[in-house]
Amino acid sequence: MSKSLKRVQAHMAELGLVCEIMHVTVPTNTAQQAADAIGCELDQIVKSVIFRGEQSMQAILFLTAGGNRVDVSAASKLAGELLGKADADLVRAQTGFAIGGVAPIGHLNPIRAFIDPRLMAFPQIWAAAGTPHHMFDIAPELLVEKTGAIVAAFTE
């Protein structure tokens, strides 16, 4: 079992979360592939999109519905600073995850997070569990509570 998956499971236990972690054996390189693998709607897939704050040089997490795209201008306004592309090294150093498996919980360091209101329309959503091959389900309200993410519009 990967260190990232173990860290997510440990953080779930610390938070008192009981979530099903599903091992996905088919490619999930896109949100649509993940939705097809899970058997849910595209917008029930949580995309963890990380930007770099241009002033703070910190990773900032945007939890986005599968069918939506982050509007960088709107996201920058929410973050209070210009946002730039977070490279793989920054993502790994600040979150502990590789791109493609970034979970909304279990980060190595605290991270500011925002969540797409579209995700709040579902009773259950699915997010990466630390690897590109593991996903977990959670109620969106519970995800907001446990991550401290701010529900705000930032998509195109």
Z-matrix of the N, CA and C atoms (Angstrom, degrees):
N
C 1 1.455
C 2 1.529 1 108.75
N 3 1.316 2 116.32 1 137.21
C 4 1.466 3 120.76 2 -177.02
C 5 1.532 4 111.25 3 -69.47
N 6 1.343 5 115.30 4 154.45
C 7 1.466 6 121.09 5 176.95
C 8 1.532 7 110.56 6 -61.39
N 9 1.325 8 115.75 7 -38.07
C 10 1.466 9 119.51 8 -178.64
C 11 1.523 10 111.38 9 -64.45
N 12 1.318 11 116.93 10 -44.74
C 13 1.466 12 120.75 11 178.64
C 14 1.529 13 110.13 12 -63.76
N 15 1.313 14 117.52 13 -42.63
C 16 1.471 15 121.08 14 178.00
C 17 1.525 16 110.53 15 -60.65
N 18 1.339 17 117.05 16 -40.86
C 19 1.462 18 121.12 17 -179.86
C 20 1.530 19 110.91 18 -64.78
N 21 1.334 20 117.12 19 -41.16
C 22 1.468 21 120.73 20 177.58
C 23 1.528 22 109.66 21 -64.10
N 24 1.321 23 117.55 22 -44.95
C 25 1.471 24 120.48 23 179.31
C 26 1.530 25 110.91 24 -61.57
N 27 1.323 26 116.90 25 -42.18
C 28 1.465 27 120.93 26 179.41
C 29 1.526 28 110.77 27 -63.98
N 30 1.335 29 116.47 28 -41.72
C 31 1.464 30 119.99 29 179.66
C 32 1.522 31 110.45 30 -66.92
N 33 1.329 32 117.04 31 -38.60
C 34 1.473 33 119.99 32 175.65
C 35 1.523 34 110.29 33 -57.90
N 36 1.328 35 116.41 34 -45.64
C 37 1.468 36 120.73 35 179.56
C 38 1.524 37 110.96 36 -61.69
N 39 1.342 38 117.57 37 -43.57
C 40 1.465 39 121.74 38 178.34
C 41 1.527 40 111.54 39 -60.03
N 42 1.335 41 115.60 40 -37.38
C 43 1.459 42 121.34 41 -178.71
C 44 1.525 43 112.85 42 -82.55
N 45 1.331 44 116.94 43 -6.47
C 46 1.462 45 120.95 44 -177.18
C 47 1.515 46 113.12 45 74.39
N 48 1.335 47 116.72 46 23.98
C 49 1.460 48 121.09 47 -179.86
C 50 1.528 49 110.79 48 -87.98
N 51 1.312 50 115.18 49 133.11
C 52 1.457 51 120.90 50 172.74
C 53 1.527 52 105.35 51 -114.65
N 54 1.324 53 115.50 52 100.78
C 55 1.464 54 121.53 53 -176.42
C 56 1.525 55 108.53 54 -126.62
N 57 1.308 56 115.27 55 145.42
C 58 1.455 57 120.13 56 175.22
C 59 1.529 58 108.66 57 -78.83
N 60 1.331 59 116.99 58 124.05
C 61 1.458 60 120.78 59 173.34
C 62 1.516 61 106.80 60 -101.12
N 63 1.316 62 114.70 61 121.92
C 64 1.464 63 120.81 62 -177.75
C 65 1.523 64 109.54 63 -104.59
N 66 1.321 65 115.73 64 131.25
C 67 1.458 66 121.24 65 173.18
C 68 1.525 67 106.94 66 -85.11
N 69 1.310 68 117.02 67 121.22
C 70 1.463 69 122.72 68 -177.53
C 71 1.526 70 107.96 69 -103.15
N 72 1.321 71 116.17 70 123.05
C 73 1.464 72 120.40 71 -174.85
C 74 1.521 73 113.90 72 -98.76
N 75 1.326 74 116.53 73 -5.30
C 76 1.468 75 120.25 74 178.21
C 77 1.527 76 108.51 75 -105.10
N 78 1.324 77 118.59 76 160.16
C 79 1.472 78 120.56 77 179.78
C 80 1.537 79 112.11 78 -59.16
N 81 1.325 80 115.21 79 138.68
C 82 1.473 81 121.32 80 176.17
C 83 1.529 82 109.00 81 -130.59
N 84 1.326 83 115.42 82 48.07
C 85 1.460 84 120.88 83 -179.42
C 86 1.521 85 112.78 84 -71.66
N 87 1.326 86 116.81 85 -19.57
C 88 1.458 87 121.13 86 177.53
C 89 1.528 88 108.74 87 -125.56
N 90 1.323 89 116.03 88 161.06
C 91 1.459 90 120.61 89 176.95
C 92 1.522 91 110.74 90 -62.18
N 93 1.333 92 117.13 91 -35.81
C 94 1.464 93 119.66 92 179.20
C 95 1.524 94 110.77 93 -65.60
N 96 1.330 95 117.29 94 -41.59
C 97 1.468 96 119.92 95 176.97
C 98 1.526 97 110.54 96 -62.15
N 99 1.324 98 117.17 97 -39.79
C 100 1.470 99 120.69 98 178.57
C 101 1.528 100 110.62 99 -65.03
N 102 1.332 101 116.96 100 -43.63
C 103 1.466 102 120.85 101 179.16
C 104 1.526 103 110.54 102 -62.36
N 105 1.329 104 116.60 103 -42.21
C 106 1.464 105 120.26 104 178.47
C 107 1.527 106 110.88 105 -63.35
N 108 1.330 107 116.81 106 -40.57
C 109 1.468 108 121.27 107 -178.86
C 110 1.528 109 111.50 108 -66.47
N 111 1.337 110 116.33 109 -39.51
C 112 1.465 111 121.63 110 -178.77
C 113 1.520 112 111.14 111 -80.59
N 114 1.345 113 116.23 112 -33.33
C 115 1.459 114 120.57 113 -175.74
C 116 1.522 115 111.43 114 87.22
N 117 1.337 116 115.92 115 41.06
C 118 1.463 117 120.79 116 179.44
C 119 1.528 118 109.32 117 -129.47
N 120 1.330 119 115.95 118 177.71
C 121 1.456 120 120.78 119 176.82
C 122 1.534 121 109.85 120 -72.64
N 123 1.315 122 116.39 121 151.55
C 124 1.461 123 122.03 122 179.67
C 125 1.529 124 111.49 123 -52.80
N 126 1.329 125 117.55 124 -44.99
C 127 1.460 126 120.59 125 -175.96
C 128 1.526 127 114.05 126 -75.26
N 129 1.341 128 117.92 127 -2.59
C 130 1.466 129 121.23 128 173.15
C 131 1.529 130 111.37 129 -84.65
N 132 1.318 131 116.31 130 -7.10
C 133 1.466 132 120.56 131 176.72
C 134 1.521 133 108.79 132 -86.61
N 135 1.317 134 116.09 133 129.00
C 136 1.466 135 121.87 134 178.70
C 137 1.527 136 108.03 135 -92.45
N 138 1.321 137 116.11 136 116.22
C 139 1.460 138 120.16 137 173.07
C 140 1.524 139 107.49 138 -92.75
N 141 1.327 140 116.11 139 126.07
C 142 1.466 141 121.42 140 176.76
C 143 1.524 142 107.59 141 -94.12
N 144 1.324 143 116.01 142 102.01
C 145 1.460 144 121.87 143 -177.29
C 146 1.532 145 107.96 144 -104.59
N 147 1.313 146 115.59 145 123.06
C 148 1.458 147 120.56 146 -177.35
C 149 1.523 148 110.07 147 -110.74
N 150 1.330 149 114.37 148 131.15
C 151 1.458 150 121.74 149 173.28
C 152 1.518 151 108.26 150 -116.36
N 153 1.319 152 115.17 151 163.04
C 154 1.466 153 122.10 152 174.95
C 155 1.521 154 108.03 153 -103.63
N 156 1.322 155 116.44 154 126.77
C 157 1.457 156 120.34 155 173.07
C 158 1.515 157 108.30 156 -69.48
N 159 1.328 158 117.03 157 123.92
C 160 1.469 159 120.97 158 -175.43
C 161 1.524 160 112.97 159 -66.88
N 162 1.332 161 117.93 160 -29.68
C 163 1.465 162 120.21 161 177.39
C 164 1.531 163 110.75 162 -88.59
N 165 1.310 164 116.75 163 -47.64
C 166 1.470 165 121.10 164 -175.23
C 167 1.525 166 113.51 165 -79.47
N 168 1.332 167 116.23 166 -22.79
C 169 1.469 168 122.62 167 -174.95
C 170 1.531 169 111.57 168 60.51
N 171 1.321 170 116.07 169 22.84
C 172 1.460 171 122.24 170 179.33
C 173 1.525 172 110.25 171 -101.96
N 174 1.318 173 115.32 172 150.98
C 175 1.460 174 121.35 173 174.30
C 176 1.528 175 108.53 174 -72.72
N 177 1.325 176 116.30 175 138.78
C 178 1.462 177 123.22 176 176.36
C 179 1.519 178 106.72 177 -128.67
N 180 1.336 179 116.19 178 129.59
C 181 1.457 180 123.22 179 -172.62
C 182 1.522 181 112.05 180 -99.80
N 183 1.321 182 115.77 181 130.57
C 184 1.457 183 122.53 182 175.12
C 185 1.522 184 107.42 183 -119.31
N 186 1.331 185 116.51 184 113.11
C 187 1.462 186 123.09 185 -179.98
C 188 1.522 187 106.87 186 -91.25
N 189 1.320 188 115.15 187 110.67
C 190 1.454 189 121.97 188 -167.92
C 191 1.522 190 111.48 189 -118.90
N 192 1.331 191 117.10 190 140.70
C 193 1.465 192 121.34 191 175.30
C 194 1.522 193 109.33 192 -61.69
N 195 1.321 194 116.28 193 144.24
C 196 1.461 195 123.26 194 -174.18
C 197 1.509 196 116.53 195 -49.78
N 198 1.323 197 117.73 196 -35.83
C 199 1.456 198 120.66 197 -177.66
C 200 1.515 199 114.20 198 -90.47
N 201 1.313 200 117.46 199 -2.10
C 202 1.464 201 121.42 200 -177.46
C 203 1.520 202 112.02 201 -100.89
N 204 1.329 203 115.01 202 159.44
C 205 1.467 204 122.42 203 175.82
C 206 1.521 205 107.97 204 -123.06
N 207 1.309 206 115.62 205 143.09
C 208 1.461 207 120.82 206 178.93
C 209 1.525 208 109.53 207 -71.94
N 210 1.321 209 116.16 208 130.90
C 211 1.458 210 123.43 209 171.44
C 212 1.531 211 105.08 210 -88.88
N 213 1.322 212 116.89 211 108.67
C 214 1.467 213 120.98 212 -173.05
C 215 1.525 214 111.81 213 -61.24
N 216 1.324 215 117.98 214 -35.07
C 217 1.462 216 120.89 215 178.53
C 218 1.529 217 110.53 216 -64.47
N 219 1.319 218 117.05 217 -48.25
C 220 1.473 219 120.97 218 179.08
C 221 1.524 220 110.34 219 -64.19
N 222 1.331 221 117.09 220 -40.48
C 223 1.465 222 121.24 221 179.36
C 224 1.531 223 110.81 222 -64.68
N 225 1.334 224 116.91 223 -39.39
C 226 1.460 225 121.15 224 178.32
C 227 1.526 226 111.26 225 -62.50
N 228 1.333 227 116.35 226 -41.30
C 229 1.468 228 120.17 227 178.37
C 230 1.529 229 110.37 228 -61.32
N 231 1.340 230 116.51 229 -43.67
C 232 1.467 231 120.24 230 178.46
C 233 1.526 232 111.33 231 -62.75
N 234 1.326 233 115.90 232 -42.76
C 235 1.461 234 121.17 233 -176.78
C 236 1.526 235 112.05 234 -72.72
N 237 1.335 236 116.85 235 -20.85
C 238 1.453 237 120.25 236 -179.01
C 239 1.522 238 113.36 237 78.55
N 240 1.320 239 116.03 238 16.27
C 241 1.463 240 121.33 239 176.57
C 242 1.522 241 108.56 240 -160.56
N 243 1.336 242 115.16 241 158.72
C 244 1.453 243 119.09 242 176.39
C 245 1.521 244 109.05 243 -64.07
N 246 1.327 245 115.13 244 143.76
C 247 1.458 246 120.39 245 179.57
C 248 1.511 247 110.17 246 -111.80
N 249 1.305 248 115.50 247 141.88
C 250 1.448 249 122.38 248 176.23
C 251 1.518 250 109.87 249 -125.48
N 252 1.316 251 114.97 250 177.18
C 253 1.454 252 120.67 251 -179.25
C 254 1.530 253 110.01 252 -70.48
N 255 1.320 254 115.18 253 131.68
C 256 1.468 255 120.40 254 174.91
C 257 1.523 256 107.20 255 -90.65
N 258 1.327 257 117.07 256 121.88
C 259 1.462 258 118.97 257 179.03
C 260 1.526 259 110.00 258 -81.87
N 261 1.329 260 115.10 259 170.63
C 262 1.466 261 121.46 260 -176.02
C 263 1.523 262 112.13 261 -58.87
N 264 1.332 263 117.30 262 -35.88
C 265 1.461 264 120.51 263 -179.31
C 266 1.530 265 111.30 264 -66.53
N 267 1.331 266 117.31 265 -43.65
C 268 1.461 267 120.93 266 178.38
C 269 1.520 268 110.40 267 -63.61
N 270 1.325 269 116.33 268 -45.71
C 271 1.463 270 120.35 269 -179.61
C 272 1.522 271 109.93 270 -59.01
N 273 1.315 272 117.35 271 -48.28
C 274 1.465 273 121.66 272 -178.80
C 275 1.532 274 110.92 273 -64.18
N 276 1.340 275 117.55 274 -44.61
C 277 1.463 276 121.28 275 -176.98
C 278 1.529 277 112.27 276 -65.37
N 279 1.329 278 117.02 277 -40.94
C 280 1.459 279 118.92 278 -174.40
C 281 1.519 280 114.11 279 -90.98
N 282 1.343 281 117.34 280 -26.65
C 283 1.466 282 118.92 281 -178.85
C 284 1.524 283 112.95 282 -107.81
N 285 1.328 284 116.71 283 -28.63
C 286 1.457 285 120.55 284 -174.84
C 287 1.509 286 112.75 285 88.13
N 288 1.316 287 117.26 286 2.24
C 289 1.463 288 121.78 287 -178.65
C 290 1.520 289 110.99 288 -112.36
N 291 1.320 290 115.00 289 153.11
C 292 1.455 291 121.00 290 171.52
C 293 1.529 292 108.20 291 -86.03
N 294 1.312 293 116.81 292 149.75
C 295 1.462 294 120.96 293 175.68
C 296 1.522 295 107.85 294 -57.17
N 297 1.331 296 115.78 295 135.16
C 298 1.461 297 121.37 296 -177.86
C 299 1.522 298 112.41 297 103.17
N 300 1.341 299 116.59 298 -16.12
C 301 1.456 300 120.18 299 179.12
C 302 1.519 301 112.80 300 -133.01
N 303 1.338 302 117.14 301 18.39
C 304 1.470 303 120.82 302 -176.89
C 305 1.530 304 109.40 303 -68.61
N 306 1.316 305 114.77 304 118.11
C 307 1.463 306 121.46 305 177.18
C 308 1.530 307 109.58 306 -87.54
N 309 1.325 308 117.57 307 157.74
C 310 1.467 309 119.62 308 175.84
C 311 1.528 310 112.60 309 -77.16
N 312 1.329 311 117.41 310 -11.87
C 313 1.465 312 122.99 311 178.49
C 314 1.526 313 108.97 312 -130.04
N 315 1.338 314 116.20 313 167.81
C 316 1.455 315 120.06 314 176.12
C 317 1.513 316 114.92 315 82.90
N 318 1.311 317 117.11 316 19.74
C 319 1.466 318 121.16 317 -179.47
C 320 1.526 319 110.88 318 -70.90
N 321 1.318 320 116.35 319 150.11
C 322 1.466 321 120.88 320 176.70
C 323 1.515 322 111.86 321 -65.41
N 324 1.331 323 116.19 322 -34.19
C 325 1.464 324 122.41 323 -177.87
C 326 1.525 325 109.11 324 -127.88
N 327 1.329 326 117.47 325 151.27
C 328 1.470 327 118.92 326 175.25
C 329 1.529 328 109.66 327 -56.63
N 330 1.321 329 115.59 328 145.37
C 331 1.466 330 119.77 329 -177.59
C 332 1.523 331 109.34 330 -138.55
N 333 1.319 332 115.75 331 138.39
C 334 1.472 333 120.57 332 173.15
C 335 1.510 334 107.34 333 -72.01
N 336 1.338 335 116.03 334 137.53
C 337 1.464 336 119.44 335 -176.84
C 338 1.526 337 110.96 336 -138.80
N 339 1.324 338 113.85 337 145.87
C 340 1.456 339 123.13 338 175.47
C 341 1.522 340 106.99 339 -127.86
N 342 1.333 341 116.63 340 147.05
C 343 1.462 342 120.06 341 -178.47
C 344 1.524 343 110.34 342 -126.62
N 345 1.307 344 114.98 343 137.02
C 346 1.458 345 125.29 344 179.92
C 347 1.538 346 109.73 345 -66.05
N 348 1.336 347 118.69 346 125.59
C 349 1.464 348 120.90 347 178.61
C 350 1.528 349 113.21 348 -57.89
N 351 1.328 350 118.11 349 -24.69
C 352 1.468 351 120.79 350 179.28
C 353 1.529 352 110.80 351 -58.59
N 354 1.320 353 117.88 352 -34.62
C 355 1.461 354 121.29 353 -179.69
C 356 1.524 355 111.85 354 -65.39
N 357 1.326 356 117.13 355 -24.52
C 358 1.460 357 121.44 356 -177.10
C 359 1.530 358 112.10 357 -73.62
N 360 1.328 359 118.01 358 -8.94
C 361 1.464 360 122.25 359 -177.98
C 362 1.526 361 113.01 360 -80.07
N 363 1.329 362 117.53 361 -6.05
C 364 1.463 363 121.34 362 -174.47
C 365 1.520 364 110.90 363 -113.57
N 366 1.340 365 117.03 364 149.23
C 367 1.461 366 119.16 365 175.61
C 368 1.530 367 111.97 366 -72.96
N 369 1.316 368 116.12 367 -24.06
C 370 1.465 369 122.14 368 -176.51
C 371 1.521 370 108.94 369 -146.23
N 372 1.338 371 115.25 370 138.71
C 373 1.458 372 121.36 371 176.16
C 374 1.523 373 108.35 372 -130.04
N 375 1.337 374 116.62 373 165.20
C 376 1.457 375 122.31 374 -175.97
C 377 1.524 376 109.92 375 -124.80
N 378 1.341 377 115.95 376 132.41
C 379 1.467 378 121.37 377 -178.94
C 380 1.519 379 110.18 378 -131.57
N 381 1.322 380 116.08 379 159.93
C 382 1.461 381 121.51 380 175.70
C 383 1.521 382 109.10 381 -63.65
N 384 1.338 383 115.32 382 145.05
C 385 1.461 384 121.23 383 -178.94
C 386 1.528 385 110.96 384 -111.33
N 387 1.327 386 116.29 385 33.80
C 388 1.453 387 120.40 386 175.40
C 389 1.512 388 115.77 387 103.56
N 390 1.330 389 116.42 388 -9.27
C 391 1.467 390 120.86 389 176.88
C 392 1.527 391 107.82 390 -141.37
N 393 1.331 392 118.37 391 162.15
C 394 1.465 393 120.22 392 176.17
C 395 1.532 394 112.64 393 -70.79
N 396 1.329 395 116.73 394 -6.36
C 397 1.469 396 120.53 395 -175.68
C 398 1.523 397 113.72 396 -113.66
N 399 1.331 398 117.98 397 8.69
C 400 1.458 399 121.52 398 -179.93
C 401 1.524 400 109.71 399 -135.10
N 402 1.330 401 114.89 400 135.26
C 403 1.465 402 121.63 401 179.11
C 404 1.520 403 108.54 402 -135.66
N 405 1.341 404 115.39 403 153.94
C 406 1.460 405 119.49 404 175.85
C 407 1.516 406 109.90 405 -131.98
N 408 1.331 407 114.94 406 154.10
C 409 1.454 408 120.48 407 178.90
C 410 1.519 409 109.15 408 -103.91
N 411 1.327 410 114.95 409 148.53
C 412 1.458 411 121.35 410 -178.34
C 413 1.527 412 108.82 411 -159.94
N 414 1.312 413 116.74 412 150.39
C 415 1.466 414 120.80 413 172.57
C 416 1.528 415 107.37 414 -71.70
N 417 1.320 416 118.33 415 137.06
C 418 1.471 417 119.54 416 -176.54
C 419 1.525 418 113.47 417 -60.54
N 420 1.327 419 117.56 418 -36.21
C 421 1.464 420 119.79 419 179.09
C 422 1.528 421 110.94 420 -63.50
N 423 1.326 422 115.77 421 -36.62
C 424 1.462 423 120.92 422 178.58
C 425 1.529 424 110.56 423 -69.06
N 426 1.331 425 116.16 424 -37.68
C 427 1.463 426 119.84 425 177.16
C 428 1.532 427 110.35 426 -63.20
N 429 1.313 428 117.14 427 -42.64
C 430 1.466 429 121.23 428 177.35
C 431 1.526 430 109.87 429 -60.82
N 432 1.321 431 116.42 430 -47.20
C 433 1.467 432 121.12 431 -179.11
C 434 1.534 433 111.68 432 -60.07
N 435 1.321 434 116.71 433 -45.55
C 436 1.466 435 120.65 434 -173.12
C 437 1.532 436 113.37 435 -79.81
N 438 1.324 437 117.54 436 -23.71
C 439 1.470 438 120.26 437 -179.89
C 440 1.524 439 112.49 438 -98.68
N 441 1.326 440 116.52 439 -19.05
C 442 1.465 441 119.30 440 -173.50
C 443 1.513 442 112.40 441 72.83
N 444 1.329 443 117.09 442 15.02
C 445 1.464 444 121.42 443 179.94
C 446 1.530 445 109.74 444 -64.11
N 447 1.314 446 114.43 445 144.97
C 448 1.463 447 121.55 446 177.42
C 449 1.517 448 108.63 447 -95.12
N 450 1.325 449 116.34 448 124.92
C 451 1.463 450 121.41 449 177.28
C 452 1.524 451 107.21 450 -75.76
N 453 1.336 452 116.55 451 118.47
C 454 1.458 453 120.25 452 -177.01
C 455 1.523 454 109.96 453 -159.33
N 456 1.328 455 115.90 454 150.55
C 457 1.458 456 121.13 455 179.39
C 458 1.537 457 109.63 456 -78.97
N 459 1.312 458 115.67 457 124.77
C 460 1.474 459 120.65 458 178.23
C 461 1.529 460 111.72 459 -147.97
N 462 1.332 461 117.05 460 17.10
C 463 1.470 462 119.51 461 -178.15
C 464 1.518 463 111.18 462 -105.81
N 465 1.342 464 113.82 463 162.84
C 466 1.474 465 120.51 464 179.48
C 467 1.501 466 110.22 465 -73.25
